[in-house]
Amino acid sequence: MASDGVDVRADELTIVIPVYNEGAGFEALWHELTTQLQCPFRALVVYDFDEDNTVPAVQAVIARGETRLHLVKNTIRRGVVGALLTGFRQVEHGPLLVVMADLSDDLPQVGRMLELYREGYHVVVGSRYMKGGRIENGPVLKQGLSRLAGVSLCLLRGIPTHDATNAFKIYDGAMLQQFSLESRRGFELNLEITVKAFLAGYRITEIPTVWRDRTQGKSKFKLWSWLPHYLRWYFYAFRPRNKAA
């Protein structure tokens, strides 16, 4: 039983969805999750403040009798890192999937990602930059930098994914509990986890996915203020392997 009363089963997929005023698009997201995912799951919508307009949108779905959906308030620090870490704390074991609320992720691929997790992989990456993956309508500079980081870490360091920075991954909940996660600012947390998993000897794999830029709302990605934090974990990847993460 999680600390806020969410019953998370070890054999069930937990989806962590960090949100910030995503109320206008939440019904569409929930429709996609419930129609595209064929596996049992529970979804944790993690929000920062009670006035977030996502909260009443989620409550409206729950009021219709939806038992798979839960609101979880961010108890660590405001922002995406605090929201993700709050969600991670709810899952001691089993598969955990990070999904963005903007419908950018390739949800039909979750079934195959989960199969690979069941085969023994601790990190399963939805990869935009391997053969068969792609980005549709994404910002050119952001895409170029993330592609450069992912592909170079694969080729130069041997991390078995071309897309270490992508948030759309399945993580093993027990693995996450082993790490002292240090990210503070933004989505560099996804790179930190992948790098630390690689250095600690956990199994990583990838499948091709398509990422689509959001069609409504405003992106929370802050390239220039977050870039130094990405660089920290990029160079951290070149430390010796099999050390304590």
N, C-alpha and C positions, 0 to 999 in steps of 0.2 A: 504494500500500500504506500503510495507516494505521500509526501508530507502535506499536501493540500487536499488529500482525500481521493485523488485519481487512482483508480485501481489499474495498474499497468502489469499485464501478464508477460512472463518471460518469453513465451513462444509467439507473441503477437507483435506485429509491426506498430511502432509508435511514430507518429508524424509530428514533428515540431515545426510550428509556423510562427515566426516572429512577425509582429504587425505594428504598424504606426498609421492610424487613420486610413485603413483599407476597407472601410464599411461599404463603400459604393460597389466594390467588386467581390465582396465575400460570397454572396449567393452564387455567383458564377464559379468561383473557386470550389465551393462545396459541391456543386453539381459535377464539376470535372473529377473531383476526388472520388465521389460515390459512383460515378459511371465508368471511370477508367481503371480503378483499382479493383481487382477481382479477389484480393486477399482480405482476411480479417484485419482491421486496424483500429487504432484510436488516435485522434488528432488533438494535440494540445496547442491552443492559440495563446501565445504569450504576448501580453500587452504591458505598456509602461504605466499608464495612468487611467483613472476611471472614466475620464472624459473622452478617451479615444473612441472615435465613431465606429470602430470595429466591434466594440463590446455589445451594443444593442443589436447589431446585425447577427452576431453569434448567438446571443440570447434568444433571438427570434427563431433561429433554427432549432435550438435546444427545446424551446417551448412547444415545438411540433412533435416532440417525443424522440428526438435524436439522442441516443445514448453514447454514441461514439465520439462526441464532440465535447471538449472541455475548455473552459477559460482558466488560464493560469497567470497570475500577476507577477511581473518581473520583480524579484526581491533582491537582486544583486546590484545593478546600476542601470540607469536609463541608457537605451541604445541597443543596437542589434546584438552586441556581444553579451550584454547582461541578459537579454531575452533568450538567446541560445543556451547560455550556461544554466539559466533557470530551468529551461526545458530538459537539458541533459541530466540535471539532478533528479528528475522524475523517473529515470530509467536506469536501474542497476544492472539489468541483464537484457539480452535480446536485441533485435534489430531496431535501429533508430534512423529515421529518414528526415532530412531537412528539406522543407519545401517553402518557396517564397509565395507570398500571397498575390503576386501580380500576374499569375498564369504564364510565367515565362518557362517553367520547367516541363520536361517531356514525360508526363505522367504515365503514358502507355508503356514506358520502359521499366516501371517499378517492379512488375512481375519478374522479369528476367534478372533485375538487380537483386531481388530477394532470393531467387534461386541460387545465385552465386554466393550470397551470404550463407545460405544453408549448406553450401559446399565447403565452407570453412574460411572464407575470406572475411577479414575484419573491417576492411574499407572497400566499398564498391562505388566507383566514381562514375557518374554520368558525364561522359567526356565529349566536349564540343570540338576538340582538336585532333582526335584520332580519326582514322579512315572511317567514313560514314557519318561522322558528326558534323554539325555546322551551327552557325549563328544566323538568325534572320533579323535584319534591321537593327542590329546592335550598334552602339557608338564605336566609331572606327578606332579611336585612340585607345579606349578601354579594351577593346577586343585585341588590338595589336599587342598591347603590353601583357595581357593575361596569356595570350597564345605564346609569346616569347618566353614568359616565365615557365609555363607548363611544359612546353616542348623541350626547352633547354634543360630543365631538371630531369626530364626523362632521358635525354640523350647524353648529358654530361655527368649526371649523378646516378642514373639508373633507377630512379623512382618509377615504378611500373604503371604510370599513367601520364598521359599528355596534358592533363587538365587539373593540376593539383589545387588550383585556386577556386574551382567551381564549388558552390554551396550545395549543389544537388548531389548528395552522396548518402549511402547507407553506412552507418557506423555501428560497430558492436558496442552495446551499452557498457558491458563489463570493461572493455578496453578503455573507453572514455574515463571511467572512474580511476584508472591507473595514472592518468596524466595530471600534472599541475599546469593548467592552462593559463597562459600569461597575457593573451591579447586583451586590449583595452578599447580600441577605437572602432573597428569595423569588421568587414568580412575577411580580413586577414586571418581570423580564427580558423577558417577552413584550411588555409595553407599550413598554419601551425599544427593542426591535428594530423594532417597528412604527412608532414615532415617528421613529426615525432613518432608516428606509427611506423614509418619507414626505418628510422634510426633504431627503434626498439625491436625490429624484427617481425612486426605484424604483417599479415598477408594483405596485399593490395591488388585490386584488379580494376578494369574499366570496361564499359560498353559505350558505343556511340549514342549520343543523344543530340537533339535539336533544341537550342535555346532561342526563345522568341522574345523580343523586347516588349515591354508592357504597352498596352493600348490605352490605359487610363491611369490617372494618378501620376505622381512624381517620384522618380527614382530617388532612393536614399543613399545611393553610392556617391562617395565624395573622393574622387580620384586623387587629387593632389595632396589632401591632408592625410589620406591613408597610405599613400605610396611608400613613405619611409618605413612604415610598419610591415608592409609586404616585403620590403627589401631585407628587413631583419630576419624574417623566417626563410627567405630565399637563401641567404648566405649560411644560416644555421644548418641547412640541409647538407652542407659539405663537411660537417663534423663526422668523426668516426662513428660507424654503426655499432649496434649492440651495447651502447652505453645507456645509462638511466636517462629516460626522457625528461 
